[in-house]
Amino acid sequence: MSWGSPNPVVCALRFFYGATPGLATILERISGAREPRKLPPVLSVGAVVRFPEGVSSLKAYVAMITA
């Protein structure tokens, strides 16, 4: 089951408990599924070595290799 599958059910429950008199306090306890965090892509060693070659100006090149 994907992370977003329970969300339609959660929305239906929130509507039901929000529209039913006397059950509005249950709304605070119903939480939806959150999208999982993903790690950023990692550059390979070759890509890191080739990266400074794409810089066009000397000023930007020096700033990049010293940072």
LUMBA-620754 format. One record per residue (C-alpha): residue number from 1; chain; x, y, z. Coordinates in pm, whole numbers. Layout:
BEGIN
SITE pos unit     px     py     pz
SITE NUM    A      X      Y      Z
...
***
This chain:
BEGIN
SITE pos unit     px     py     pz
SITE   1    A      0      0      0
SITE   2    A    140    339    -92
SITE   3    A    170    627    155
SITE   4    A   -124    815      0
SITE   5    A   -375    527      1
SITE   6    A   -528    603    345
SITE   7    A   -582    973    263
SITE   8    A   -928    933     96
SITE   9    A  -1049    737    399
SITE  10    A   -910   1002    634
SITE  11    A  -1086   1277    436
SITE  12    A  -1415   1085    450
SITE  13    A  -1383   1034    825
SITE  14    A  -1303   1402    879
SITE  15    A  -1611   1498    678
SITE  16    A  -1832   1252    867
SITE  17    A  -1717   1357   1213
SITE  18    A  -1718   1726   1118
SITE  19    A  -2073   1712    980
SITE  20    A  -2214   1503   1266
SITE  21    A  -2321   1718   1562
SITE  22    A  -2137   1640   1883
SITE  23    A  -1847   1453   1724
SITE  24    A  -1629   1747   1621
SITE  25    A  -1379   1678   1902
SITE  26    A  -1269   1357   1728
SITE  27    A  -1135   1557   1432
SITE  28    A   -820   1653   1623
SITE  29    A   -724   1287   1666
SITE  30    A   -752   1194   1295
SITE  31    A   -426   1252   1114
SITE  32    A   -347   1191    749
SITE  33    A    -52   1012    601
SITE  34    A    252   1224    526
SITE  35    A    477   1184    227
SITE  36    A    798   1008    332
SITE  37    A   1113   1215    320
SITE  38    A   1360   1121     50
SITE  39    A   1736   1155     66
SITE  40    A   1895   1388   -189
SITE  41    A   2094   1226   -470
SITE  42    A   2465   1181   -404
SITE  43    A   2717   1274   -673
SITE  44    A   2971   1016   -781
SITE  45    A   3344   1081   -742
SITE  46    A   3381   1136  -1116
SITE  47    A   3100   1393  -1120
SITE  48    A   3259   1584   -833
SITE  49    A   3594   1590  -1016
SITE  50    A   3431   1711  -1341
SITE  51    A   3213   1973  -1170
SITE  52    A   3473   2257  -1156
SITE  53    A   3542   2215  -1528
SITE  54    A   3198   2357  -1611
SITE  55    A   3260   2693  -1444
SITE  56    A   3321   2965  -1702
SITE  57    A   3481   3248  -1502
SITE  58    A   3801   3236  -1300
SITE  59    A   3640   3427  -1011
SITE  60    A   3358   3172   -976
SITE  61    A   3605   2883  -1010
SITE  62    A   3827   3012   -728
SITE  63    A   3524   3082   -507
SITE  64    A   3392   2730   -565
SITE  65    A   3715   2538   -498
SITE  66    A   3797   2736   -183
SITE  67    A   3453   2709    -24
***
